[in-house]
Amino acid sequence: MPVLTLAGAIASAEPQASLSFQRSGQRVAELTGTQITTKVAPQTVTFIDPHAGKTKSYRCWPIKSLMDAMYGPGWEATEYSEAILTAMDGYASVSVAAKLAEPGGCVAFEDLEGNGA
C-alpha cells in the first residue's frame, strides 16, 4: 500500500532537528525547522489542553500547507491512502492521508510557554 511518511522532531531549542518526508519508503526531503519555515509560514494556535488542564499556545505549520510543500499540490488526490506521522520518541500515528488535507490540522514545533507542560 502506498504510504506518505513524516518523521522526526523539531524544537526551537534544537536548531539542527529535522523532519524527514518519505513516499513509499523513499526519502522526498529532510529539512530543518528553519528550512521548512522558508516554505510554510508558521502560525500560532491556542487551545485548552485537557492533559495540562490549562490553555496552551504553540507555534506550528498548517499540515495541509506542509504536505503541499513537501509532496506537491494534489498529493491528497493520489494513490497514497495513508500517512504515518512518527515522533522523535518513536510513537507513530497513522491517518487517512486525505484527512490531512482538512482545515485546522497543524504540526506543532514550539511550546510558547517553553516548558512543555
C-alpha positions in Angstrom: 0.0 0.0 0.0 1.5 3.4 -0.9 2.2 5.5 2.2 3.3 9.0 2.9 5.6 9.3 6.0 6.6 12.4 8.1 9.1 11.6 10.8 11.4 13.4 13.2 11.3 16.2 15.7 11.5 19.9 15.5 12.1 22.1 18.6 13.1 25.7 18.9 15.8 24.6 21.3 17.2 22.1 18.8 18.1 24.1 15.6 19.6 21.0 13.9 16.5 18.9 14.5 14.7 17.9 11.3 11.7 16.3 9.7 12.0 13.6 7.1 9.4 13.2 4.4 9.1 9.9 2.6 6.8 8.4 -0.1 6.5 4.6 0.0 9.8 4.4 1.9 11.8 6.7 -0.4 13.0 9.9 1.0 11.5 13.0 -0.6 13.2 15.6 1.7 14.7 16.1 5.1 14.5 19.7 6.3 15.3 21.6 9.5 12.7 23.9 11.0 14.4 26.9 9.5 14.2 25.4 6.0 10.6 24.4 6.5 9.7 27.9 7.6 11.0 29.3 4.3 8.4 27.1 2.5 5.5 27.2 5.0 4.5 30.2 7.2 4.2 29.2 10.8 1.0 30.0 12.8 0.2 30.3 16.5 -2.6 28.0 17.8 -4.1 28.3 21.3 -6.4 25.7 22.8 -7.4 24.1 26.1 -5.1 21.2 26.7 -7.0 18.6 28.8 -3.8 16.9 29.9 -2.2 20.1 31.2 -5.5 21.4 32.5 -4.9 24.8 31.0 -4.9 26.9 27.9 -1.7 26.3 25.8 -0.2 28.1 22.8 2.1 26.5 20.2 3.8 27.6 17.0 3.0 25.2 14.2 2.9 24.7 10.5 -0.5 24.0 9.0 -0.3 20.4 7.9 -2.0 20.9 4.6 0.5 23.6 3.6 3.3 21.4 4.9 2.2 18.4 2.8 1.7 20.6 -0.3 5.2 22.0 0.1 6.8 18.6 0.6 4.8 16.3 -1.7 3.4 18.9 -4.2 -0.1 20.2 -4.7 -2.6 17.5 -5.3 -0.9 14.9 -3.1 -4.2 14.2 -1.3 -5.8 13.0 -4.6 -3.0 10.4 -5.4 -2.9 6.7 -4.7 -1.4 7.4 -1.2 -4.2 6.3 1.1 -2.3 6.6 4.5 0.1 8.9 6.2 2.3 7.9 9.1 3.5 10.6 11.4 6.3 9.4 13.7 7.5 11.4 16.7 11.1 11.5 17.9 10.4 9.0 20.6 9.2 6.5 18.0 5.5 6.9 18.6 3.7 6.5 15.2 0.3 7.8 14.4 -1.5 6.6 11.2 -4.0 8.8 9.5 -6.0 8.6 6.3 -3.9 10.8 4.0 -6.9 12.8 2.8 -7.7 13.7 6.4 -4.5 15.8 6.5 -6.0 18.0 3.8 -8.8 19.1 6.0 -8.6 22.6 7.6 -7.3 23.0 11.1 -4.5 20.5 11.5 -1.0 21.6 12.4 2.4 20.2 13.2 3.5 21.9 16.4 7.2 22.7 16.8 7.3 25.1 19.7 5.6 25.3 23.1 5.3 29.1 23.6 5.5 28.6 27.3 8.8 26.9 26.7 8.4 24.3 29.4 6.4 21.6 27.6 3.9 21.3 30.5 
